[in-house]
Amino acid sequence: MERHGVTNQTVYRLLRRYWQRGMCRNALLPDYVNSGARGKRRKPNQAKLGRPRVVMEGKGAMSRRTSSAFFAGSSRNVCSGKTSVHS
C-alpha cells in the first residue's frame, strides 16, 4: 500500500464495494448517481452550467417554461403513438 500511495481505508473501501456489488470491474466505478442536489433547480445567473460549449455560442440552460413545454410536448407525442421512442 505504501508503494502505491493508498491508505488502508481506501483499499478496504474498494474491496468491500467490489465484493458487495458482484465482483466485477464496473463495481469500482464512481457513484455519480449520488452527486448533485436532487430536486433543486439551477439558477443560471452569470456562467453557463455544465460542460463548456465547443460547437455553438449561446446560453446553455433552459428556462423552466422552455423545459416544461419541451417535456410536455415530447410526452404527448410518445403517448399518442405519433413518434417512435426508438427512432
ZAZATOR-521692 format. One record per atom (N, C-alpha, C, CB): residue in one letter; residue number from 1; x, y, z. Coordinates in nm, 3 decimals. Glycine has a CB too. Layout:
<recs>
res a; n NUM; east X; north Y; up Z $
...
</recs>
This chain:
<recs>
res m; n 1; east 0.083; north -0.119; up 0.000 $
res m; n 1; east 0.000; north 0.000; up 0.000 $
res m; n 1; east 0.087; north 0.125; up 0.000 $
res m; n 1; east -0.094; north 0.000; up 0.121 $
res e; n 2; east 0.197; north 0.120; up 0.070 $
res e; n 2; east 0.287; north 0.235; up 0.071 $
res e; n 2; east 0.346; north 0.258; up -0.067 $
res e; n 2; east 0.399; north 0.215; up 0.174 $
res r; n 3; east 0.373; north 0.149; up -0.138 $
res r; n 3; east 0.434; north 0.160; up -0.270 $
res r; n 3; east 0.339; north 0.229; up -0.368 $
res r; n 3; east 0.472; north 0.020; up -0.322 $
res h; n 4; east 0.209; north 0.208; up -0.355 $
res h; n 4; east 0.112; north 0.267; up -0.447 $
res h; n 4; east 0.052; north 0.397; up -0.394 $
res h; n 4; east 0.000; north 0.169; up -0.473 $
res g; n 5; east 0.081; north 0.433; up -0.273 $
res g; n 5; east 0.034; north 0.561; up -0.220 $
res g; n 5; east -0.113; north 0.564; up -0.183 $
res g; n 5; east 0.059; north 0.667; up -0.317 $
res v; n 6; east -0.169; north 0.452; up -0.139 $
res v; n 6; east -0.308; north 0.450; up -0.095 $
res v; n 6; east -0.312; north 0.406; up 0.052 $
res v; n 6; east -0.394; north 0.355; up -0.184 $
res t; n 7; east -0.416; north 0.445; up 0.120 $
res t; n 7; east -0.429; north 0.412; up 0.261 $
res t; n 7; east -0.503; north 0.280; up 0.279 $
res t; n 7; east -0.502; north 0.525; up 0.336 $
res n; n 8; east -0.494; north 0.226; up 0.399 $
res n; n 8; east -0.569; north 0.104; up 0.432 $
res n; n 8; east -0.718; north 0.125; up 0.416 $
res n; n 8; east -0.537; north 0.059; up 0.575 $
res q; n 9; east -0.763; north 0.242; up 0.453 $
res q; n 9; east -0.907; north 0.273; up 0.445 $
res q; n 9; east -0.955; north 0.268; up 0.300 $
res q; n 9; east -0.935; north 0.413; up 0.506 $
res t; n 10; east -0.876; north 0.321; up 0.207 $
res t; n 10; east -0.914; north 0.321; up 0.066 $
res t; n 10; east -0.920; north 0.179; up 0.011 $
res t; n 10; east -0.817; north 0.406; up -0.016 $
res v; n 11; east -0.820; north 0.099; up 0.044 $
res v; n 11; east -0.818; north -0.040; up -0.003 $
res v; n 11; east -0.937; north -0.117; up 0.053 $
res v; n 11; east -0.686; north -0.109; up 0.038 $
res y; n 12; east -0.966; north -0.101; up 0.179 $
res y; n 12; east -1.079; north -0.169; up 0.242 $
res y; n 12; east -1.211; north -0.127; up 0.178 $
res y; n 12; east -1.081; north -0.141; up 0.393 $
res r; n 13; east -1.225; north 0.004; up 0.154 $
res r; n 13; east -1.349; north 0.056; up 0.095 $
res r; n 13; east -1.369; north 0.000; up -0.046 $
res r; n 13; east -1.346; north 0.210; up 0.092 $
res l; n 14; east -1.262; north -0.003; up -0.127 $
res l; n 14; east -1.274; north -0.053; up -0.264 $
res l; n 14; east -1.299; north -0.203; up -0.268 $
res l; n 14; east -1.149; north -0.019; up -0.343 $
res l; n 15; east -1.232; north -0.278; up -0.181 $
res l; n 15; east -1.256; north -0.423; up -0.175 $
res l; n 15; east -1.399; north -0.453; up -0.134 $
res l; n 15; east -1.158; north -0.489; up -0.079 $
res r; n 16; east -1.446; north -0.381; up -0.034 $
res r; n 16; east -1.582; north -0.403; up 0.014 $
res r; n 16; east -1.684; north -0.371; up -0.096 $
res r; n 16; east -1.608; north -0.317; up 0.139 $
res r; n 17; east -1.663; north -0.261; up -0.167 $
res r; n 17; east -1.752; north -0.223; up -0.277 $
res r; n 17; east -1.749; north -0.330; up -0.386 $
res r; n 17; east -1.712; north -0.086; up -0.335 $
res y; n 18; east -1.632; north -0.380; up -0.417 $
res y; n 18; east -1.615; north -0.484; up -0.519 $
res y; n 18; east -1.692; north -0.611; up -0.480 $
res y; n 18; east -1.467; north -0.516; up -0.539 $
res w; n 19; east -1.678; north -0.655; up -0.356 $
res w; n 19; east -1.745; north -0.775; up -0.309 $
res w; n 19; east -1.896; north -0.757; up -0.303 $
res w; n 19; east -1.692; north -0.814; up -0.172 $
res q; n 20; east -1.942; north -0.640; up -0.255 $
res q; n 20; east -2.085; north -0.618; up -0.238 $
res q; n 20; east -2.158; north -0.601; up -0.371 $
res q; n 20; east -2.108; north -0.497; up -0.152 $
res r; n 21; east -2.087; north -0.555; up -0.472 $
res r; n 21; east -2.152; north -0.523; up -0.600 $
res r; n 21; east -2.128; north -0.629; up -0.707 $
res r; n 21; east -2.105; north -0.390; up -0.650 $
res g; n 22; east -2.098; north -0.751; up -0.667 $
res g; n 22; east -2.095; north -0.862; up -0.762 $
res g; n 22; east -1.960; north -0.898; up -0.818 $
res g; n 22; east -2.183; north -0.831; up -0.872 $
res m; n 23; east -1.854; north -0.847; up -0.763 $
res m; n 23; east -1.717; north -0.881; up -0.802 $
res m; n 23; east -1.691; north -0.864; up -0.952 $
res m; n 23; east -1.687; north -1.022; up -0.762 $
res c; n 24; east -1.729; north -0.747; up -1.005 $
res c; n 24; east -1.697; north -0.715; up -1.144 $
res c; n 24; east -1.628; north -0.579; up -1.147 $
res c; n 24; east -1.826; north -0.715; up -1.234 $
res r; n 25; east -1.560; north -0.551; up -1.256 $
res r; n 25; east -1.483; north -0.425; up -1.264 $
res r; n 25; east -1.573; north -0.302; up -1.253 $
res r; n 25; east -1.405; north -0.419; up -1.394 $
res n; n 26; east -1.693; north -0.310; up -1.305 $
res n; n 26; east -1.784; north -0.195; up -1.301 $
res n; n 26; east -1.826; north -0.159; up -1.159 $
res n; n 26; east -1.906; north -0.223; up -1.385 $
res a; n 27; east -1.808; north -0.250; up -1.065 $
res a; n 27; east -1.843; north -0.222; up -0.926 $
res a; n 27; east -1.755; north -0.113; up -0.868 $
res a; n 27; east -1.832; north -0.348; up -0.842 $
res l; n 28; east -1.640; north -0.091; up -0.927 $
res l; n 28; east -1.546; north 0.009; up -0.875 $
res l; n 28; east -1.565; north 0.146; up -0.937 $
res l; n 28; east -1.404; north -0.037; up -0.898 $
res l; n 29; east -1.659; north 0.159; up -1.030 $
res l; n 29; east -1.686; north 0.289; up -1.089 $
res l; n 29; east -1.745; north 0.383; up -0.985 $
res l; n 29; east -1.782; north 0.276; up -1.210 $
res p; n 30; east -1.721; north 0.515; up -0.999 $
res p; n 30; east -1.774; north 0.609; up -0.901 $
res p; n 30; east -1.926; north 0.617; up -0.903 $
res p; n 30; east -1.716; north 0.747; up -0.926 $
res d; n 31; east -1.984; north 0.656; up -0.791 $
res d; n 31; east -2.130; north 0.666; up -0.775 $
res d; n 31; east -2.177; north 0.806; up -0.812 $
res d; n 31; east -2.172; north 0.631; up -0.630 $
res y; n 32; east -2.186; north 0.835; up -0.942 $
res y; n 32; east -2.230; north 0.968; up -0.984 $
res y; n 32; east -2.378; north 0.990; up -0.958 $
res y; n 32; east -2.200; north 0.989; up -1.131 $
res v; n 33; east -2.452; north 0.883; up -0.937 $
res v; n 33; east -2.595; north 0.898; up -0.908 $
res v; n 33; east -2.616; north 0.972; up -0.776 $
res v; n 33; east -2.664; north 0.760; up -0.904 $
res n; n 34; east -2.519; north 0.966; up -0.687 $
res n; n 34; east -2.531; north 1.034; up -0.558 $
res n; n 34; east -2.478; north 1.177; up -0.562 $
res n; n 34; east -2.458; north 0.956; up -0.452 $
res s; n 35; east -2.436; north 1.225; up -0.677 $
res s; n 35; east -2.380; north 1.360; up -0.689 $
res s; n 35; east -2.489; north 1.462; up -0.717 $
res s; n 35; east -2.274; north 1.364; up -0.800 $
res g; n 36; east -2.462; north 1.585; up -0.684 $
res g; n 36; east -2.553; north 1.693; up -0.716 $
res g; n 36; east -2.658; north 1.716; up -0.610 $
res g; n 36; east -2.620; north 1.666; up -0.846 $
res a; n 37; east -2.748; north 1.806; up -0.639 $
res a; n 37; east -2.854; north 1.841; up -0.546 $
res a; n 37; east -2.986; north 1.799; up -0.608 $
res a; n 37; east -2.854; north 1.994; up -0.513 $
res r; n 38; east -3.036; north 1.685; up -0.567 $
res r; n 38; east -3.157; north 1.629; up -0.625 $
res r; n 38; east -3.278; north 1.718; up -0.597 $
res r; n 38; east -3.182; north 1.488; up -0.572 $
res g; n 39; east -3.354; north 1.747; up -0.703 $
res g; n 39; east -3.478; north 1.820; up -0.688 $
res g; n 39; east -3.463; north 1.971; up -0.678 $
res g; n 39; east -3.548; north 1.773; up -0.570 $
res k; n 40; east -3.342; north 2.023; up -0.692 $
res k; n 40; east -3.324; north 2.168; up -0.684 $
res k; n 40; east -3.298; north 2.224; up -0.824 $
res k; n 40; east -3.206; north 2.204; up -0.589 $
res r; n 41; east -3.363; north 2.333; up -0.856 $
res r; n 41; east -3.345; north 2.400; up -0.985 $
res r; n 41; east -3.215; north 2.480; up -0.981 $
res r; n 41; east -3.466; north 2.492; up -1.018 $
res r; n 42; east -3.144; north 2.480; up -1.090 $
res r; n 42; east -3.023; north 2.560; up -1.103 $
res r; n 42; east -3.060; north 2.700; up -1.150 $
res r; n 42; east -2.922; north 2.495; up -1.201 $
res k; n 43; east -2.990; north 2.799; up -1.101 $
res k; n 43; east -3.017; north 2.937; up -1.139 $
res k; n 43; east -2.900; north 2.990; up -1.221 $
res k; n 43; east -3.043; north 3.026; up -1.013 $
res p; n 44; east -2.914; north 2.992; up -1.353 $
res p; n 44; east -2.803; north 3.037; up -1.438 $
res p; n 44; east -2.791; north 3.189; up -1.437 $
res p; n 44; east -2.822; north 2.987; up -1.581 $
res n; n 45; east -2.720; north 3.243; up -1.342 $
res n; n 45; east -2.706; north 3.388; up -1.331 $
res n; n 45; east -2.600; north 3.443; up -1.425 $
res n; n 45; east -2.673; north 3.427; up -1.189 $
res q; n 46; east -2.478; north 3.395; up -1.413 $
res q; n 46; east -2.370; north 3.452; up -1.492 $
res q; n 46; east -2.304; north 3.348; up -1.581 $
res q; n 46; east -2.267; north 3.516; up -1.402 $
res a; n 47; east -2.258; north 3.241; up -1.525 $
res a; n 47; east -2.183; north 3.142; up -1.602 $
res a; n 47; east -2.276; north 3.030; up -1.650 $
res a; n 47; east -2.068; north 3.084; up -1.518 $
res k; n 48; east -2.236; north 2.968; up -1.759 $
res k; n 48; east -2.310; north 2.855; up -1.812 $
res k; n 48; east -2.296; north 2.737; up -1.717 $
res k; n 48; east -2.261; north 2.818; up -1.954 $
res l; n 49; east -2.403; north 2.660; up -1.700 $
res l; n 49; east -2.399; north 2.541; up -1.618 $
res l; n 49; east -2.351; north 2.424; up -1.701 $
res l; n 49; east -2.537; north 2.512; up -1.557 $
res g; n 50; east -2.267; north 2.340; up -1.645 $
res g; n 50; east -2.223; north 2.219; up -1.714 $
res g; n 50; east -2.100; north 2.239; up -1.800 $
res g; n 50; east -2.333; north 2.166; up -1.798 $
res r; n 51; east -2.085; north 2.152; up -1.896 $
res r; n 51; east -1.967; north 2.149; up -1.981 $
res r; n 51; east -1.963; north 2.271; up -2.073 $
res r; n 51; east -1.963; north 2.021; up -2.063 $
res p; n 52; east -1.846; north 2.328; up -2.099 $
res p; n 52; east -1.836; north 2.443; up -2.189 $
res p; n 52; east -1.875; north 2.405; up -2.331 $
res p; n 52; east -1.694; north 2.500; up -2.188 $
res r; n 53; east -1.932; north 2.500; up -2.404 $
res r; n 53; east -1.973; north 2.476; up -2.542 $
res r; n 53; east -1.851; north 2.470; up -2.632 $
res r; n 53; east -2.071; north 2.585; up -2.590 $
res v; n 54; east -1.857; north 2.381; up -2.732 $
res v; n 54; east -1.749; north 2.367; up -2.827 $
res v; n 54; east -1.795; north 2.410; up -2.966 $
res v; n 54; east -1.697; north 2.222; up -2.829 $
res v; n 55; east -1.919; north 2.377; up -3.002 $
res v; n 55; east -1.967; north 2.396; up -3.137 $
res v; n 55; east -2.035; north 2.531; up -3.156 $
res v; n 55; east -2.062; north 2.286; up -3.174 $
res m; n 56; east -2.127; north 2.568; up -3.067 $
res m; n 56; east -2.207; north 2.689; up -3.086 $
res m; n 56; east -2.193; north 2.782; up -2.967 $
res m; n 56; east -2.354; north 2.653; up -3.108 $
res e; n 57; east -2.209; north 2.908; up -2.993 $
res e; n 57; east -2.214; north 3.007; up -2.887 $
res e; n 57; east -2.358; north 3.019; up -2.838 $
res e; n 57; east -2.159; north 3.145; up -2.935 $
res g; n 58; east -2.376; north 3.075; up -2.720 $
res g; n 58; east -2.511; north 3.098; up -2.671 $
res g; n 58; east -2.525; north 3.062; up -2.526 $
res g; n 58; east -2.610; north 3.020; up -2.752 $
res k; n 59; east -2.647; north 3.079; up -2.477 $
res k; n 59; east -2.675; north 3.045; up -2.338 $
res k; n 59; east -2.701; north 2.897; up -2.328 $
res k; n 59; east -2.793; north 3.125; up -2.283 $
res g; n 60; east -2.669; north 2.839; up -2.213 $
res g; n 60; east -2.673; north 2.695; up -2.204 $
res g; n 60; east -2.790; north 2.636; up -2.129 $
res g; n 60; east -2.552; north 2.650; up -2.143 $
res a; n 61; east -2.855; north 2.708; up -2.041 $
res a; n 61; east -2.958; north 2.647; up -1.958 $
res a; n 61; east -3.097; north 2.677; up -2.014 $
res a; n 61; east -2.946; north 2.695; up -1.814 $
res m; n 62; east -3.186; north 2.579; up -2.004 $
res m; n 62; east -3.325; north 2.601; up -2.043 $
res m; n 62; east -3.399; north 2.664; up -1.926 $
res m; n 62; east -3.392; north 2.468; up -2.086 $
res s; n 63; east -3.489; north 2.752; up -1.957 $
res s; n 63; east -3.570; north 2.810; up -1.851 $
res s; n 63; east -3.678; north 2.710; up -1.810 $
res s; n 63; east -3.634; north 2.944; up -1.897 $
res r; n 64; east -3.745; north 2.736; up -1.702 $
res r; n 64; east -3.850; north 2.646; up -1.654 $
res r; n 64; east -3.961; north 2.635; up -1.758 $
res r; n 64; east -3.906; north 2.695; up -1.519 $
res r; n 65; east -3.997; north 2.747; up -1.820 $
res r; n 65; east -4.104; north 2.748; up -1.919 $
res r; n 65; east -4.065; north 2.665; up -2.042 $
res r; n 65; east -4.137; north 2.892; up -1.959 $
res t; n 66; east -3.941; north 2.681; up -2.088 $
res t; n 66; east -3.896; north 2.607; up -2.205 $
res t; n 66; east -3.887; north 2.459; up -2.178 $
res t; n 66; east -3.761; north 2.659; up -2.251 $
res s; n 67; east -3.832; north 2.422; up -2.062 $
res s; n 67; east -3.815; north 2.280; up -2.033 $
res s; n 67; east -3.949; north 2.212; up -2.011 $
res s; n 67; east -3.726; north 2.261; up -1.909 $
res s; n 68; east -4.043; north 2.278; up -1.945 $
res s; n 68; east -4.173; north 2.214; up -1.924 $
res s; n 68; east -4.249; north 2.200; up -2.055 $
res s; n 68; east -4.257; north 2.295; up -1.824 $
res a; n 69; east -4.236; north 2.296; up -2.145 $
res a; n 69; east -4.301; north 2.286; up -2.276 $
res a; n 69; east -4.237; north 2.175; up -2.359 $
res a; n 69; east -4.292; north 2.420; up -2.352 $
res f; n 70; east -4.107; north 2.162; up -2.351 $
res f; n 70; east -4.037; north 2.057; up -2.424 $
res f; n 70; east -4.080; north 1.919; up -2.378 $
res f; n 70; east -3.886; north 2.072; up -2.408 $
res f; n 71; east -4.077; north 1.897; up -2.247 $
res f; n 71; east -4.112; north 1.766; up -2.196 $
res f; n 71; east -4.260; north 1.736; up -2.211 $
res f; n 71; east -4.072; north 1.755; up -2.051 $
res a; n 72; east -4.346; north 1.835; up -2.201 $
res a; n 72; east -4.489; north 1.812; up -2.219 $
res a; n 72; east -4.518; north 1.773; up -2.363 $
res a; n 72; east -4.569; north 1.938; up -2.179 $
res g; n 73; east -4.456; north 1.840; up -2.458 $
res g; n 73; east -4.477; north 1.809; up -2.599 $
res g; n 73; east -4.424; north 1.672; up -2.636 $
res g; n 73; east -4.413; north 1.913; up -2.685 $
res s; n 74; east -4.307; north 1.637; up -2.587 $
res s; n 74; east -4.249; north 1.508; up -2.624 $
res s; n 74; east -4.328; north 1.394; up -2.561 $
res s; n 74; east -4.102; north 1.501; up -2.581 $
res s; n 75; east -4.378; north 1.411; up -2.439 $
res s; n 75; east -4.455; north 1.302; up -2.378 $
res s; n 75; east -4.591; north 1.286; up -2.446 $
res s; n 75; east -4.475; north 1.328; up -2.227 $
res r; n 76; east -4.649; north 1.395; up -2.492 $
res r; n 76; east -4.777; north 1.385; up -2.564 $
res r; n 76; east -4.760; north 1.305; up -2.693 $
res r; n 76; east -4.832; north 1.526; up -2.596 $
res n; n 77; east -4.651; north 1.332; up -2.767 $
res n; n 77; east -4.629; north 1.262; up -2.894 $
res n; n 77; east -4.599; north 1.115; up -2.871 $
res n; n 77; east -4.515; north 1.325; up -2.971 $
res v; n 78; east -4.521; north 1.083; up -2.772 $
res v; n 78; east -4.487; north 0.944; up -2.747 $
res v; n 78; east -4.609; north 0.868; up -2.700 $
res v; n 78; east -4.374; north 0.933; up -2.644 $
res c; n 79; east -4.689; north 0.927; up -2.611 $
res c; n 79; east -4.807; north 0.857; up -2.560 $
res c; n 79; east -4.915; north 0.838; up -2.666 $
res c; n 79; east -4.863; north 0.934; up -2.442 $
res s; n 80; east -4.922; north 0.929; up -2.763 $
res s; n 80; east -5.024; north 0.918; up -2.865 $
res s; n 80; east -4.982; north 0.827; up -2.979 $
res s; n 80; east -5.059; north 1.054; up -2.920 $
res g; n 81; east -4.855; north 0.787; up -2.981 $
res g; n 81; east -4.805; north 0.698; up -3.085 $
res g; n 81; east -4.763; north 0.771; up -3.211 $
res g; n 81; east -4.909; north 0.599; up -3.120 $
res k; n 82; east -4.753; north 0.903; up -3.210 $
res k; n 82; east -4.715; north 0.979; up -3.329 $
res k; n 82; east -4.566; north 0.960; up -3.360 $
res k; n 82; east -4.746; north 1.129; up -3.310 $
res t; n 83; east -4.484; north 0.941; up -3.258 $
res t; n 83; east -4.341; north 0.923; up -3.283 $
res t; n 83; east -4.296; north 0.796; up -3.214 $
res t; n 83; east -4.259; north 1.045; up -3.233 $
res s; n 84; east -4.187; north 0.743; up -3.262 $
res s; n 84; east -4.131; north 0.623; up -3.204 $
res s; n 84; east -4.024; north 0.661; up -3.103 $
res s; n 84; east -4.074; north 0.532; up -3.314 $
res v; n 85; east -4.019; north 0.594; up -2.993 $
res v; n 85; east -3.919; north 0.621; up -2.890 $
res v; n 85; east -3.782; north 0.574; up -2.939 $
res v; n 85; east -3.956; north 0.551; up -2.757 $
res h; n 86; east -3.780; north 0.472; up -3.024 $
res h; n 86; east -3.655; north 0.411; up -3.066 $
res h; n 86; east -3.601; north 0.466; up -3.197 $
res h; n 86; east -3.674; north 0.264; up -3.079 $
res s; n 87; east -3.655; north 0.572; up -3.250 $
res s; n 87; east -3.607; north 0.624; up -3.379 $
res s; n 87; east -3.493; north 0.720; up -3.361 $
res s; n 87; east -3.719; north 0.691; up -3.455 $
</recs>
